[in-house]
Amino acid sequence: MARTFPRQRPALVLEDVSSTAPPPESTLAPALHRAARDAGAGWAKWWCERLRREGRTVAGGFPGTLPEARSRVLQQLAAESAAAAADAMSPAELDVLARAAYVEAKNVWRASAVPDDGY
């Protein structure tokens, strides 16, 4: 009897989002990139304020995720009356803006955080 093996799935490749370098420029309007960076900065400040109100220290790595960054970008675009631009964006373009927001949030977080004692 021949032995059968289950079909192998392709390896999951995760992109490195730990870098603080901005994502590559795209053909999106500069105003959209600015809105994404504003969303990221506001998001990090929101986290810092929330933790301080709870009496907690702003330390360690930024607690946000890329899916949250996408949501924050879409909220920012809606607030700036650029929702039509968001509707016309491809998923790849939204991803570029989400990564820009995420990088900005991490940079603001790091500037606000106290040094982590290695815990």
Backbone as a chain_set.jsonl record, in Angstrom:
{"seq": "MARTFPRQRPALVLEDVSSTAPPPESTLAPALHRAARDAGAGWAKWWCERLRREGRTVAGGFPGTLPEARSRVLQQLAAESAAAAADAMSPAELDVLARAAYVEAKNVWRASAVPDDGY", "coords": {"N": [[0.847, -1.174, 0.0], [0.64, 2.136, -0.891], [2.107, 4.942, 0.616], [0.565, 7.91, 1.573], [0.918, 11.427, 1.631], [-0.023, 14.373, 3.315], [-1.048, 17.27, 1.508], [1.244, 19.875, 1.166], [1.243, 23.06, 2.63], [1.98, 26.333, 1.411], [4.733, 28.126, 2.803], [4.175, 30.452, 5.379], [4.818, 33.79, 5.033], [5.899, 36.384, 6.854], [5.878, 39.855, 6.901], [8.384, 42.168, 7.853], [7.597, 44.475, 10.194], [8.812, 45.918, 12.05], [10.578, 47.919, 11.622], [11.426, 51.391, 11.792], [11.587, 52.928, 9.664], [10.134, 54.912, 7.079], [7.449, 53.715, 4.975], [7.853, 52.744, 1.483], [7.585, 55.35, -0.92], [4.585, 56.142, -2.654], [2.216, 56.408, -5.347], [0.221, 57.814, -4.276], [-1.533, 60.738, -3.192], [0.257, 63.412, -1.618], [-1.167, 64.564, 0.498], [-2.687, 62.463, 1.467], [-0.748, 60.805, 2.527], [0.165, 62.484, 4.548], [-2.162, 62.61, 6.111], [-2.251, 59.958, 6.955], [0.091, 59.799, 8.517], [-0.607, 61.672, 10.468], [-2.761, 60.319, 11.597], [-1.428, 58.146, 12.721], [0.251, 59.422, 14.611], [-1.648, 60.616, 16.301], [-2.91, 58.329, 17.234], [-0.875, 57.02, 18.729], [-0.487, 58.966, 20.703], [-2.983, 58.869, 21.899], [-2.884, 56.297, 23.042], [-0.793, 56.719, 24.896], [-1.9, 58.692, 26.588], [-4.104, 57.289, 27.562], [-2.89, 55.174, 29.022], [-1.51, 56.659, 30.966], [-3.649, 57.888, 32.329], [-4.667, 55.648, 33.539], [-2.756, 55.227, 35.381], [-0.539, 53.878, 34.596], [2.693, 53.075, 33.229], [4.214, 54.362, 30.322], [5.828, 52.295, 28.425], [8.026, 49.876, 26.902], [7.169, 48.048, 23.887], [5.227, 49.427, 21.172], [1.727, 49.163, 21.501], [-0.091, 48.8, 19.404], [-1.59, 47.437, 16.315], [-1.225, 46.411, 12.838], [-3.791, 45.979, 11.533], [-5.337, 47.666, 13.172], [-4.124, 50.067, 12.527], [-4.916, 50.401, 9.855], [-7.643, 50.845, 10.259], [-7.542, 53.217, 11.751], [-6.436, 54.951, 9.844], [-8.49, 55.001, 7.922], [-10.506, 56.178, 9.482], [-9.339, 58.678, 9.937], [-9.199, 59.692, 7.332], [-11.925, 59.873, 6.77], [-12.651, 61.796, 8.65], [-11.324, 63.96, 7.619], [-12.739, 64.537, 5.406], [-12.029, 63.026, 3.212], [-13.048, 60.681, 2.405], [-13.969, 59.757, -0.022], [-11.646, 59.441, -1.46], [-10.534, 57.361, -0.025], [-12.335, 55.334, -0.607], [-11.75, 54.922, -3.254], [-9.277, 53.803, -3.204], [-6.931, 51.158, -3.687], [-6.516, 47.931, -2.091], [-3.763, 47.584, -1.699], [-2.795, 50.203, -1.736], [-4.07, 51.254, 0.508], [-2.781, 49.704, 2.363], [-0.157, 50.722, 2.218], [-0.582, 53.266, 3.315], [-1.496, 52.521, 5.846], [0.784, 51.31, 6.883], [2.471, 53.533, 6.963], [1.152, 55.035, 8.91], [1.436, 53.298, 11.077], [4.23, 53.2, 11.417], [4.715, 55.884, 12.081], [3.244, 56.039, 14.457], [4.7, 54.257, 16.071], [7.119, 55.659, 16.216], [6.361, 58.019, 17.585], [5.478, 56.843, 19.938], [7.876, 55.682, 20.919], [9.329, 58.001, 21.402], [7.926, 58.987, 23.528], [7.967, 57.054, 25.473], [9.252, 55.629, 28.509], [12.504, 54.358, 29.288], [12.707, 50.85, 28.997], [13.142, 48.425, 31.468], [13.929, 45.917, 30.775], [12.075, 43.983, 31.359]], "CA": [[0.0, 0.0, 0.0], [1.434, 3.353, -1.017], [1.908, 5.913, 1.687], [0.198, 9.235, 1.066], [1.275, 12.533, 2.505], [-0.916, 15.519, 3.097], [-0.537, 18.34, 0.661], [1.921, 20.888, 1.973], [0.85, 24.449, 2.421], [3.145, 27.212, 1.261], [5.175, 28.742, 4.055], [3.648, 31.772, 5.673], [5.894, 34.77, 5.085], [5.483, 37.589, 7.548], [6.712, 41.0, 6.591], [8.946, 42.843, 9.012], [7.023, 45.793, 10.417], [9.485, 46.469, 13.217], [11.396, 49.05, 11.213], [10.836, 52.717, 11.938], [11.748, 53.643, 8.388], [8.841, 55.077, 6.429], [7.25, 52.812, 3.848], [8.23, 53.371, 0.223], [6.628, 56.32, -1.455], [3.662, 55.6, -3.638], [1.63, 57.422, -6.222], [-0.853, 58.469, -3.545], [-1.34, 62.17, -2.969], [0.955, 63.732, -0.368], [-2.144, 64.839, 1.56], [-3.092, 61.183, 2.039], [0.375, 60.37, 3.376], [0.128, 63.35, 5.74], [-3.288, 62.164, 6.929], [-1.858, 58.684, 7.565], [1.042, 60.091, 9.593], [-1.383, 62.314, 11.532], [-3.527, 59.255, 12.254], [-0.489, 57.388, 13.543], [0.679, 60.238, 15.753], [-2.795, 60.723, 17.204], [-3.133, 56.999, 17.808], [0.137, 56.816, 19.768], [-0.78, 59.897, 21.796], [-4.162, 58.319, 22.564], [-2.417, 55.205, 23.897], [-0.015, 57.286, 26.003], [-2.833, 59.343, 27.511], [-4.907, 56.239, 28.195], [-2.072, 54.493, 30.025], [-1.227, 57.589, 32.071], [-4.88, 58.025, 33.105], [-4.804, 54.418, 34.315], [-1.645, 55.158, 36.311], [0.45, 52.937, 34.066], [3.852, 53.674, 32.589], [4.381, 54.166, 28.875], [7.112, 51.606, 28.284], [7.967, 48.694, 26.048], [6.821, 48.237, 22.484], [3.935, 50.029, 20.861], [0.716, 48.113, 21.611], [-1.016, 48.74, 18.272], [-1.399, 46.453, 15.252], [-1.494, 46.917, 11.488], [-5.228, 46.131, 11.277], [-5.789, 48.888, 13.838], [-3.606, 51.197, 11.748], [-5.825, 50.568, 8.707], [-8.867, 51.454, 10.773], [-7.226, 54.609, 12.115], [-6.269, 55.714, 8.599], [-9.819, 55.216, 7.346], [-11.186, 57.154, 10.333], [-8.722, 59.988, 9.691], [-9.632, 60.152, 6.009], [-13.331, 60.264, 6.887], [-12.687, 63.049, 9.406], [-10.805, 65.024, 6.757], [-13.596, 64.57, 4.212], [-11.329, 62.373, 2.107], [-13.592, 59.324, 2.348], [-14.057, 59.354, -1.437], [-10.312, 58.962, -1.832], [-10.366, 56.055, 0.615], [-13.155, 54.374, -1.356], [-11.124, 54.673, -4.552], [-7.971, 53.191, -2.996], [-6.784, 49.71, -3.751], [-6.034, 47.403, -0.817], [-2.32, 47.816, -1.591], [-2.59, 51.616, -1.389], [-4.453, 51.395, 1.907], [-1.713, 49.072, 3.123], [0.953, 51.682, 2.285], [-0.95, 54.304, 4.282], [-1.544, 51.906, 7.176], [2.17, 51.136, 7.338], [2.967, 54.865, 7.304], [0.545, 55.378, 10.197], [2.033, 52.426, 12.082], [5.604, 53.666, 11.657], [4.632, 57.159, 12.804], [2.789, 55.737, 15.816], [5.829, 53.685, 16.803], [8.103, 56.716, 16.479], [5.824, 58.876, 18.65], [5.494, 56.015, 21.148], [9.264, 55.569, 21.409], [9.738, 59.306, 21.918], [7.179, 59.225, 24.759], [8.133, 55.954, 26.414], [10.419, 55.594, 29.392], [13.302, 53.167, 28.989], [12.241, 49.587, 29.548], [14.187, 47.798, 32.279], [14.165, 44.558, 30.321], [11.074, 43.019, 31.865]], "C": [[0.895, 1.24, 0.0], [1.086, 4.326, 0.102], [1.575, 7.268, 1.073], [0.547, 10.275, 2.109], [0.305, 13.679, 2.258], [-0.233, 16.572, 2.234], [0.088, 19.421, 1.544], [1.425, 22.274, 1.604], [2.106, 25.28, 2.195], [3.485, 27.855, 2.61], [4.582, 30.129, 4.191], [4.82, 32.734, 5.817], [5.342, 36.028, 5.731], [6.443, 38.713, 7.211], [7.193, 41.639, 7.883], [8.342, 44.232, 9.118], [7.684, 46.467, 11.608], [10.323, 47.699, 12.877], [10.671, 50.358, 11.464], [11.034, 53.546, 10.683], [10.389, 53.783, 7.727], [8.698, 54.091, 5.276], [7.63, 53.508, 2.548], [7.142, 54.316, -0.272], [5.765, 55.654, -2.521], [3.149, 56.739, -4.506], [0.465, 58.121, -5.541], [-0.504, 59.931, -3.294], [-0.62, 62.417, -1.645], [-0.003, 64.002, 0.794], [-2.611, 63.547, 2.223], [-1.994, 60.63, 2.941], [0.41, 61.192, 4.662], [-0.989, 62.911, 6.664], [-2.947, 60.853, 7.644], [-0.886, 58.919, 8.717], [0.337, 60.766, 10.769], [-2.189, 61.283, 12.313], [-2.623, 58.455, 13.184], [-0.057, 58.148, 14.778], [-0.449, 60.36, 16.773], [-3.085, 59.426, 17.933], [-2.143, 56.734, 18.942], [-0.121, 57.725, 20.966], [-1.993, 59.419, 22.595], [-3.756, 57.203, 23.521], [-1.668, 55.746, 25.115], [-0.939, 57.913, 27.049], [-3.666, 58.31, 28.264], [-4.125, 55.544, 29.301], [-1.8, 55.4, 31.221], [-2.456, 57.796, 32.944], [-5.102, 56.814, 34.003], [-3.674, 54.263, 35.334], [-0.55, 54.198, 35.871], [1.556, 53.705, 33.353], [3.833, 53.383, 31.097], [5.773, 53.592, 28.678], [6.92, 50.394, 27.387], [7.618, 49.045, 24.612], [5.437, 48.82, 22.31], [2.862, 48.94, 20.831], [-0.221, 47.969, 20.414], [-0.652, 47.691, 17.242], [-1.671, 47.084, 13.892], [-2.986, 46.974, 11.16], [-5.818, 47.37, 11.965], [-5.323, 50.119, 13.074], [-4.498, 51.455, 10.536], [-7.094, 51.278, 9.14], [-8.652, 52.922, 11.122], [-7.066, 55.487, 10.878], [-7.631, 56.009, 7.987], [-10.625, 56.227, 8.157], [-10.655, 58.562, 10.078], [-9.175, 60.546, 8.347], [-11.095, 60.587, 6.031], [-13.456, 61.602, 7.603], [-12.22, 64.231, 8.563], [-11.587, 65.14, 5.454], [-12.884, 64.002, 2.988], [-11.812, 60.935, 1.954], [-13.701, 58.837, 0.906], [-12.713, 58.817, -1.914], [-10.072, 57.578, -1.242], [-11.15, 54.987, -0.133], [-12.507, 53.995, -2.679], [-9.773, 53.971, -4.43], [-8.022, 51.687, -3.173], [-6.357, 49.214, -2.364], [-4.527, 47.64, -0.623], [-2.028, 49.265, -1.201], [-2.973, 51.864, 0.068], [-3.381, 50.788, 2.807], [-0.512, 50.006, 3.277], [0.645, 52.761, 3.324], [-1.005, 53.746, 5.706], [-0.139, 51.725, 7.733], [2.794, 52.484, 7.711], [2.422, 55.303, 8.664], [1.197, 54.575, 11.32], [3.453, 52.874, 12.434], [5.59, 54.973, 12.448], [4.204, 56.929, 14.251], [3.934, 55.165, 16.649], [6.871, 54.744, 17.135], [7.637, 57.635, 17.606], [5.837, 58.118, 19.971], [6.897, 55.963, 21.748], [9.75, 56.888, 22.006], [9.079, 59.596, 23.26], [7.474, 58.211, 25.841], [9.373, 56.142, 27.291], [11.213, 54.345, 29.034], [12.778, 51.936, 29.711], [13.4, 48.923, 30.286], [14.429, 46.344, 31.909], [13.193, 43.533, 30.838], [10.264, 42.466, 30.739]], "O": [[1.806, 1.354, 0.82], [-0.076, 4.497, 0.47], [2.25, 7.711, 0.143], [0.477, 10.026, 3.313], [-0.125, 13.917, 1.129], [0.988, 16.726, 2.242], [-0.493, 19.821, 2.553], [1.22, 22.604, 0.436], [3.17, 24.965, 2.727], [2.606, 28.088, 3.44], [4.503, 30.882, 3.221], [5.713, 32.512, 6.634], [4.424, 36.658, 5.205], [7.661, 38.54, 7.233], [6.481, 41.644, 8.887], [8.546, 45.073, 8.242], [7.182, 47.468, 12.119], [10.728, 48.438, 13.775], [9.446, 50.428, 11.361], [10.687, 54.727, 10.646], [9.569, 52.868, 7.803], [9.688, 53.68, 4.672], [7.721, 54.735, 2.511], [5.949, 54.095, -0.062], [6.193, 54.716, -3.194], [3.6, 57.88, -4.401], [-0.213, 58.937, -6.165], [0.666, 60.302, -3.198], [-0.86, 61.713, -0.664], [0.317, 63.703, 1.945], [-2.9, 63.539, 3.42], [-2.276, 60.057, 3.994], [0.659, 60.653, 5.74], [-0.795, 62.845, 7.878], [-3.314, 60.663, 8.803], [-1.022, 58.308, 9.777], [0.638, 60.476, 11.927], [-2.288, 61.359, 13.538], [-3.011, 58.127, 14.305], [-0.004, 57.586, 15.871], [-0.221, 60.222, 17.975], [-3.459, 59.429, 19.106], [-2.542, 56.267, 20.008], [0.012, 57.298, 22.113], [-2.027, 59.548, 23.819], [-4.213, 57.156, 24.663], [-1.884, 55.284, 26.235], [-0.774, 57.688, 28.248], [-3.902, 58.448, 29.464], [-4.645, 55.347, 30.399], [-1.854, 54.95, 32.365], [-2.336, 57.875, 34.167], [-5.656, 56.936, 35.095], [-3.636, 53.276, 36.069], [0.267, 53.761, 36.681], [1.365, 54.846, 32.93], [3.477, 52.284, 30.671], [6.771, 54.308, 28.755], [5.797, 49.948, 27.147], [7.756, 50.191, 24.183], [4.585, 48.717, 23.192], [3.062, 47.9, 20.204], [-1.075, 47.082, 20.419], [0.439, 47.123, 17.274], [-2.271, 48.155, 13.802], [-3.42, 47.951, 10.549], [-6.69, 48.038, 11.409], [-6.052, 51.107, 12.985], [-4.801, 52.607, 10.225], [-7.563, 52.199, 8.471], [-9.493, 53.768, 10.817], [-7.509, 56.635, 10.866], [-7.899, 57.139, 7.578], [-11.349, 57.043, 7.586], [-11.424, 59.52, 10.01], [-9.497, 61.729, 8.236], [-11.461, 61.565, 5.379], [-14.267, 62.444, 7.218], [-12.663, 65.361, 8.765], [-11.129, 65.778, 4.506], [-13.114, 64.449, 1.864], [-11.091, 60.078, 1.443], [-13.545, 57.646, 0.638], [-12.654, 57.855, -2.679], [-9.472, 56.721, -1.89], [-10.681, 53.858, -0.276], [-12.689, 52.881, -3.169], [-9.186, 53.583, -5.44], [-9.016, 51.033, -2.854], [-5.884, 50.006, -1.549], [-4.077, 47.871, 0.499], [-1.113, 49.523, -0.42], [-2.284, 52.596, 0.78], [-3.109, 51.305, 3.89], [0.086, 50.073, 4.351], [1.51, 53.127, 4.119], [-0.608, 54.419, 6.656], [0.101, 51.961, 8.918], [3.563, 52.566, 8.669], [3.152, 55.876, 9.473], [1.477, 55.114, 12.39], [3.827, 52.919, 13.607], [6.374, 55.142, 13.381], [4.741, 57.553, 15.166], [4.115, 55.549, 17.804], [7.446, 54.726, 18.223], [8.424, 57.991, 18.484], [6.17, 58.687, 21.01], [7.074, 56.176, 22.947], [10.49, 56.897, 22.99], [9.614, 60.371, 24.052], [7.25, 58.488, 27.02], [10.38, 56.72, 26.881], [10.647, 53.375, 28.53], [12.449, 51.988, 30.896], [14.517, 48.872, 29.771], [15.073, 45.615, 32.664], [13.457, 42.333, 30.766], [9.375, 41.644, 30.964]]}, "num_chains": 1, "name": "protein.A"}
